[in-house]
Amino acid sequence: MPEKEQKEFFAGSAKEASPAPSRGYRPLAARMRPRSLAEVAGQDHLLGEDSLLPRLVRRNEFGSLLLYGPPGTGKTSLAEAIARETASRFVQVNAVLSNTAEIRDILRMARYREEERTIVFIDEIHRFNKAQQDLLLPDVEAGVIRLIGATTHNPGFYVNAPLLSRSHLFKLEPVGEEAMIGVLRRALTEERGLGAMRVTAGEEVLRLLARMSDGDLRRALNALETIVLGLETAEGKERAITEEAVRRFAGERQIRYDAGEDEHYDTASAYIKSLRGGDPDAALYWLAKMLAGGEEPRFIARRMVIFASEDVGLADPRALQLAVACFQACEQVGLPECRLNLSHVTVFLACCPKSNSTTEAIARAEAHLKEHGVQAVPSWLRDSHTAFNKALGQGEGYLYSHQFEEAVSGQSYMETPAEFYHPQEAGLEARIKDRLAHWKSLRRRPRRKA
């Protein structure tokens, strides 16, 4: 696309295209924003030679798109590059700042300028409520606009099903280390970046910056710019970024962790699966990440309490006791000390034998109830503490277990017996399995009172 057309493309109302002020400060990440699909870094799975998205863009034959991925992976850059390469009118909206009236105006203007093929880019589309998302549907369906929505949240939970079904979903991944190093290197040499400042950085320095950025390219560029601006000035002389300067900067950073969002749930999932898989080291790593990211300790302790019954169960009954004790410690002690309690019980749970027999047992009982309906309580098991109940015959024929050898009377406790609990061989539950098998054999024999 010729430069003149590119300028015209980004000219117009304040809503259209990315803000590009002629003067004033622009962050390095904004200056280094990709100008074409070829410059988008770290998304080779989407932009490779034989990939679907570049083919759709080359033919200009795509409908609406949803770009889903962590912060700093290039969702906005990708949308802008698509608009440039298809010579489309580009209107950018941030769902946090926008409202229904603005969306109506944008859609009305798109109808007047249908020949220009408007792309409406909605950043953080998950912030739009159902009514606002529904407002887009008629114009998306009619092809008046091509919607590109960007979100860090799982679209399956936050984007309306009708809008989701009318869009191609593309998932962006955290930017890889090598791709990030390449962009940082260009930022140091290109004029639109930091080229005029004559700053150099070795391979290890760039690798350190890439590693500390957790796949977030915007974060890496912001860090590079901050470090460069903090270097001592030396007129006309070349300066170098040292590993020490990066480590000092890294010591003040926080890890990327969005409490209450996808990162929160994904990390909690990794933590639980590490416990289930018997890997205390991995579980401790995810625990440390959650704590460093500011996770609420009681949330972690609640998950431990659930895990103790769901995944350890009767293989080691101490698990639930310790998990509950850990929850109480988090309530009473708080951070930073309660991290020791969390670590203690994390290692214990990871090293426990595992059994999900009680989890499966309640699921079988619930399924049986749905399939066969509710059984009446047998008359011999009903409450007989009042004269009226006794007159009805309730409790008649009940065999008091303690009057029989090993407290096994042989009586049935359901009108139509069914089996739900299947004990496993794990840990202490192996003893329960043997005990229940023994009791079953006792019930088959005639029983007499002890």
KOLVEXTI-434308 format. One line per 5 residues: number of its first residue (from 1); their letters; for each residue x, y, z of C-alpha. Coordinates in steps of 0.5 Angstrom, whole numbers. Layout:
<nodes>
NUM = a = X,Y,Z | ...
</nodes>
This chain:
<nodes>
1 = mpeke = 0,0,0 | 3,7,-2 | 5,11,4 | 0,17,1 | -6,12,2
6 = qkeff = -3,9,9 | -3,17,11 | -10,18,8 | -13,11,11 | -11,13,18
11 = agsak = -13,20,17 | -21,22,19 | -24,22,26 | -21,21,32 | -25,15,33
16 = easpa = -22,12,27 | -15,8,27 | -10,9,32 | -8,15,35 | -1,18,32
21 = psrgy = 0,25,35 | 5,29,31 | 9,31,37 | 9,29,44 | 12,23,47
26 = rplaa = 10,16,44 | 12,9,48 | 17,5,45 | 12,-1,44 | 7,4,40
31 = rmrpr = 13,6,36 | 15,-1,34 | 8,-3,33 | 8,-8,26 | 6,-5,20
36 = slaev = 5,-11,16 | 3,-18,18 | 10,-20,16 | 13,-16,22 | 8,-19,27
41 = agqdh = 13,-23,32 | 12,-30,35 | 5,-32,32 | 8,-37,27 | 2,-42,28
46 = llged = -3,-36,25 | 2,-33,20 | 6,-38,17 | 6,-39,9 | 1,-44,9
51 = sllpr = -4,-41,15 | -11,-39,14 | -11,-32,16 | -6,-30,11 | -9,-33,6
56 = lvrrn = -16,-30,8 | -12,-23,8 | -9,-23,2 | -16,-25,-2 | -19,-20,3
61 = efgsl = -25,-25,4 | -25,-26,11 | -31,-24,15 | -31,-22,23 | -25,-25,27
66 = llygp = -24,-26,34 | -17,-25,37 | -16,-29,44 | -9,-29,48 | -5,-26,53
71 = pgtgk = -3,-19,54 | 2,-16,49 | 2,-22,44 | 0,-17,38 | -8,-17,38
76 = tslae = -8,-10,36 | -2,-10,32 | -5,-16,28 | -12,-12,27 | -8,-6,25
81 = aiare = -4,-10,20 | -10,-13,17 | -14,-7,16 | -7,-4,12 | -6,-10,8
86 = tasrf = -14,-10,6 | -14,-2,5 | -20,-2,10 | -23,4,14 | -21,2,21
91 = vqvna = -25,4,27 | -22,3,34 | -26,2,40 | -24,0,47 | -30,-3,50
96 = vlsnt = -28,0,57 | -29,7,55 | -34,6,50 | -42,6,50 | -48,4,46
101 = aeird = -49,11,43 | -42,11,40 | -43,4,37 | -49,6,34 | -46,12,31
106 = ilrma = -40,8,28 | -45,3,25 | -49,8,22 | -43,11,19 | -41,5,16
111 = ryree = -48,4,13 | -46,11,9 | -39,9,7 | -41,1,5 | -36,2,-1
116 = ertiv = -30,3,4 | -31,-4,8 | -30,-2,15 | -27,-6,20 | -29,-4,27
121 = fidei = -24,-7,32 | -26,-7,39 | -21,-8,44 | -23,-12,51 | -29,-14,47
126 = hrfnk = -31,-18,54 | -32,-12,57 | -39,-11,53 | -45,-13,56 | -50,-18,52
131 = aqqdl = -54,-12,49 | -48,-8,47 | -45,-15,43 | -52,-16,40 | -52,-9,37
136 = llpdv = -47,-11,33 | -50,-17,30 | -55,-15,25 | -49,-11,21 | -44,-16,22
141 = eagvi = -49,-21,19 | -50,-16,13 | -43,-15,12 | -44,-8,13 | -38,-8,18
146 = rliga = -32,-13,19 | -31,-14,27 | -25,-16,30 | -25,-17,37 | -19,-18,42
151 = tthnp = -20,-21,49 | -15,-24,54 | -21,-28,57 | -24,-34,54 | -29,-32,49
156 = gfyvn = -33,-38,50 | -35,-35,57 | -35,-28,55 | -37,-27,48 | -45,-28,46
161 = aplls = -46,-35,42 | -49,-32,36 | -43,-27,35 | -38,-33,37 | -41,-37,31
166 = rshlf = -41,-31,26 | -33,-30,27 | -27,-34,26 | -23,-35,33 | -15,-34,33
171 = klepv = -11,-36,39 | -5,-32,40 | 0,-35,44 | 6,-32,49 | 11,-29,44
176 = geeam = 17,-34,44 | 24,-32,47 | 27,-32,40 | 22,-28,37 | 22,-23,43
181 = igvlr = 30,-22,42 | 29,-20,35 | 24,-15,36 | 28,-12,42 | 35,-12,37
186 = ralte = 31,-8,32 | 28,-3,37 | 35,-2,39 | 37,0,32 | 31,3,28
191 = erglg = 30,10,28 | 23,9,30 | 26,6,36 | 32,7,40 | 37,8,34
196 = amrvt = 38,15,35 | 40,14,42 | 46,9,40 | 45,4,45 | 48,-3,45
201 = ageev = 46,-10,48 | 49,-17,48 | 45,-23,47 | 45,-25,54 | 42,-18,56
206 = lrlla = 37,-19,51 | 35,-26,53 | 35,-24,60 | 30,-18,58 | 26,-23,54
211 = rmsdg = 25,-28,60 | 23,-23,65 | 17,-21,60 | 13,-27,61 | 12,-28,53
216 = dlrra = 9,-20,53 | 12,-16,48 | 10,-10,50 | 12,-11,57 | 19,-13,54
221 = lnale = 19,-6,50 | 17,-2,56 | 23,-5,60 | 28,-4,55 | 26,3,54
226 = tivlg = 26,5,61 | 33,2,62 | 36,6,56 | 33,12,59 | 36,11,66
231 = letae = 43,10,63 | 48,16,64 | 48,20,58 | 55,21,55 | 55,26,49
236 = gkera = 56,22,42 | 59,16,45 | 56,9,45 | 53,6,51 | 51,-1,53
241 = iteea = 46,-4,57 | 49,-9,62 | 46,-15,65 | 47,-12,72 | 42,-6,70
246 = vrrfa = 37,-11,67 | 37,-15,74 | 36,-9,78 | 30,-7,74 | 28,-14,74
251 = gerqi = 28,-14,82 | 23,-9,82 | 18,-12,77 | 12,-16,79 | 10,-23,75
256 = rydag = 4,-23,70 | -2,-25,74 | -9,-23,73 | -13,-25,79 | -20,-27,77
261 = edehy = -18,-28,70 | -16,-33,65 | -9,-33,68 | -12,-34,75 | -16,-40,73
266 = dtasa = -10,-43,69 | -5,-43,74 | -10,-46,79 | -11,-51,74 | -4,-53,74
271 = yiksl = -3,-53,81 | -9,-58,82 | -6,-62,77 | 1,-62,79 | -2,-65,86
276 = rggdp = -6,-70,83 | 0,-72,79 | 4,-73,85 | 9,-68,83 | 11,-64,89
281 = daaly = 16,-59,86 | 11,-57,80 | 6,-56,85 | 11,-51,89 | 12,-48,83
286 = wlakm = 5,-46,81 | 4,-44,89 | 10,-39,89 | 7,-36,82 | 0,-35,85
291 = lagge = 3,-32,91 | 8,-28,88 | 2,-25,83 | -2,-23,89 | -7,-29,90
296 = eprfi = -11,-29,96 | -9,-35,100 | -16,-37,102 | -17,-39,95 | -11,-43,95
301 = arrmv = -13,-47,101 | -20,-48,99 | -18,-51,93 | -14,-56,98 | -20,-57,102
306 = ifase = -23,-60,96 | -17,-63,93 | -17,-67,100 | -23,-71,99 | -24,-71,91
311 = dvgla = -17,-74,90 | -14,-76,96 | -20,-79,100 | -20,-85,104 | -13,-87,101
316 = dpral = -10,-82,107 | -16,-79,111 | -11,-74,114 | -11,-70,108 | -18,-67,109
321 = qlava = -15,-65,117 | -9,-62,114 | -12,-58,109 | -18,-55,114 | -12,-54,118
326 = cfqac = -9,-50,113 | -15,-46,111 | -15,-44,119 | -8,-42,119 | -9,-38,113
331 = eqvgl = -15,-34,116 | -11,-33,123 | -4,-32,121 | -4,-29,114 | 1,-27,109
336 = pecrl = 7,-28,109 | 8,-33,114 | 2,-37,112 | 6,-39,106 | 9,-44,110
341 = nlshv = 3,-47,112 | 1,-47,104 | 8,-50,103 | 7,-56,108 | 0,-58,106
346 = tvfla = 2,-57,98 | 8,-62,99 | 4,-67,104 | -2,-67,99 | 2,-68,93
351 = ccpks = 6,-74,96 | -1,-77,99 | -3,-84,95 | -9,-82,91 | -16,-85,91
356 = nstte = -22,-81,88 | -27,-87,90 | -31,-83,94 | -32,-77,88 | -34,-83,84
361 = aiara = -39,-86,89 | -43,-80,90 | -43,-79,82 | -46,-86,81 | -51,-85,87
366 = eahlk = -53,-78,84 | -54,-82,77 | -58,-87,80 | -63,-83,83 | -64,-79,77
371 = ehgvq = -65,-85,73 | -69,-89,78 | -73,-84,82 | -73,-84,89 | -74,-90,94
376 = avpsw = -78,-89,100 | -75,-90,106 | -76,-97,109 | -81,-98,115 | -76,-101,119
381 = lrdsh = -71,-95,118 | -76,-90,119 | -76,-85,126 | -80,-89,131 | -79,-84,137
386 = tafnk = -86,-82,138 | -92,-86,140 | -95,-84,134 | -90,-86,129 | -89,-93,133
391 = algqg = -97,-94,132 | -96,-93,124 | -91,-99,125 | -85,-95,124 | -78,-98,126
396 = egyly = -81,-104,127 | -76,-110,125 | -70,-106,126 | -64,-110,128 | -59,-106,132
401 = shqfe = -53,-107,129 | -49,-107,136 | -53,-113,138 | -49,-117,133 | -42,-120,132
406 = eavsg = -38,-115,129 | -44,-110,129 | -46,-113,122 | -54,-115,123 | -54,-117,116
411 = qsyme = -60,-112,115 | -61,-108,108 | -61,-101,109 | -65,-100,102 | -71,-103,99
416 = tpaef = -68,-104,93 | -60,-105,94 | -55,-102,90 | -48,-101,90 | -44,-94,89
421 = yhpqe = -38,-94,93 | -32,-98,90 | -26,-98,94 | -19,-98,91 | -12,-101,93
426 = aglea = -9,-94,94 | -6,-93,101 | -10,-94,107 | -17,-95,103 | -14,-102,101
431 = rikdr = -16,-104,109 | -23,-101,108 | -24,-106,101 | -22,-112,105 | -26,-110,111
436 = lahwk = -32,-109,107 | -31,-115,103 | -31,-119,110 | -37,-115,112 | -41,-117,105
441 = slrrr = -39,-125,107 | -42,-124,114 | -49,-121,111 | -49,-127,107 | -49,-132,113
446 = prrka = -55,-133,118 | -54,-127,124 | -55,-128,131 | -55,-123,137 | -48,-123,140
</nodes>
